[in-house]
């Protein structure tokens, strides 16, 4: 939980244009199941002004943006997404997105369950 706390306690200094607003989860993350090797997207809608800084966590640890884990946030629509290019059983667990600006923070969590592909296991 240390990384999550450090992210939440960091002050974000940003310019506000329009009405200030703390981040708010308009559409929360939904738990999802997948098979080994499938593409998975965890999506939610988060709004805030100024634009929130968004971070993703898996079982309390930061998810680093890589070719396998693509993260994006569209400030105009509020769409927030973590794409898992190929999900594996070790990717199973609770995912949390944290959005923070200088007016507050909001979080949403959901579970990803990745089932082992029986066909692949038998081929080994």
C-alpha positions in Angstrom: 0.0 0.0 0.0 3.1 2.3 0.3 3.2 3.2 -3.4 -0.5 4.0 -3.4 -0.1 6.2 -0.4 2.9 8.1 -2.0 0.8 8.7 -5.1 -2.2 10.0 -3.1 0.0 12.2 -0.9 1.7 14.0 -3.9 0.5 17.5 -4.5 -0.3 18.2 -8.1 0.2 21.8 -9.1 -1.8 22.5 -12.2 -3.6 25.5 -13.9 -7.4 25.4 -13.7 -9.4 26.7 -16.6 -13.2 26.7 -16.0 -14.9 25.5 -12.9 -12.5 23.6 -10.6 -13.6 20.0 -9.8 -12.0 17.2 -7.8 -11.8 13.9 -9.7 -15.0 11.9 -9.8 -15.6 8.4 -11.0 -18.6 8.7 -13.3 -18.4 5.1 -14.5 -16.5 2.7 -12.3 -14.2 -0.2 -13.4 -16.0 -3.5 -13.9 -14.5 -6.9 -13.0 -13.6 -9.0 -15.9 -12.6 -12.6 -16.7 -10.3 -13.7 -19.5 -8.5 -16.7 -20.9 -4.7 -17.0 -20.9 -3.3 -14.9 -23.7 -6.4 -12.8 -24.4 -6.4 -9.0 -24.8 -8.1 -7.3 -21.8 -9.2 -3.7 -21.3 -10.1 -2.3 -17.9 -12.1 0.9 -18.5 -13.8 3.6 -16.5 -14.8 7.2 -16.8 -13.2 9.8 -14.5 -13.7 13.6 -14.7 -11.9 16.4 -13.0 -10.6 20.0 -13.5 -7.7 20.4 -13.7 -7.0 17.2 -15.6 -6.3 14.5 -13.1 -3.0 12.7 -12.9 -3.9 9.0 -13.3 -2.1 6.0 -12.0 -2.8 2.2 -12.0 -2.1 -0.3 -9.4 -2.2 -4.2 -9.4 -2.6 -5.6 -5.9 -1.3 -2.3 -4.4 1.8 -2.1 -6.7 2.2 0.4 -9.5 1.6 -0.8 -13.0 4.3 0.5 -15.2 3.4 1.5 -18.8 5.0 -1.0 -21.1 4.3 -2.6 -24.5 2.2 -5.2 -22.5 0.4 -2.7 -20.3 -0.7 0.4 -22.2 -2.4 3.2 -20.1 -4.3 6.2 -21.4 -6.6 8.9 -20.2 -8.7 11.2 -22.5 -9.4 14.4 -20.5 -12.1 15.5 -22.9 -14.3 12.4 -22.5 -12.9 11.2 -19.2 -12.2 7.7 -20.7 -9.5 6.0 -18.7 -8.1 2.6 -19.8 -5.5 0.0 -18.9 -5.0 -2.4 -21.8 -3.3 -5.7 -21.1 -2.0 -6.9 -24.5 -1.9 -10.6 -23.4 -3.3 -11.5 -20.0 -1.6 -14.3 -18.1 -2.7 -16.1 -14.9 -0.1 -14.0 -12.9 -2.0 -10.9 -14.0 -5.0 -12.0 -11.9 -5.9 -9.8 -9.0 -7.4 -6.4 -8.0 -6.6 -3.4 -10.2 -7.1 0.1 -8.9 -7.1 3.3 -10.8 -6.3 6.5 -8.8 -7.1 9.9 -10.3 -5.7 13.0 -8.4 -5.6 16.7 -8.9 -5.1 19.6 -6.5 -8.7 19.4 -5.4 -8.9 15.8 -4.4 -8.7 12.2 -5.5 -10.9 9.4 -6.7 -10.4 5.7 -7.0 -12.1 2.7 -8.6 -11.2 -1.0 -8.3 -12.1 -4.2 -10.1 -10.8 -7.7 -10.3 -9.2 -9.4 -13.3 -9.4 -13.2 -13.3 -7.3 -15.0 -16.0 -8.0 -18.7 -16.5 -5.2 -20.9 -17.7 -5.7 -22.1 -21.3 -6.2 -25.9 -21.1 -5.3 -26.3 -24.7 -1.9 -24.6 -24.2 -1.2 -26.6 -21.1 -1.8 -29.9 -22.9 0.5 -28.9 -25.7 3.6 -28.4 -23.5 
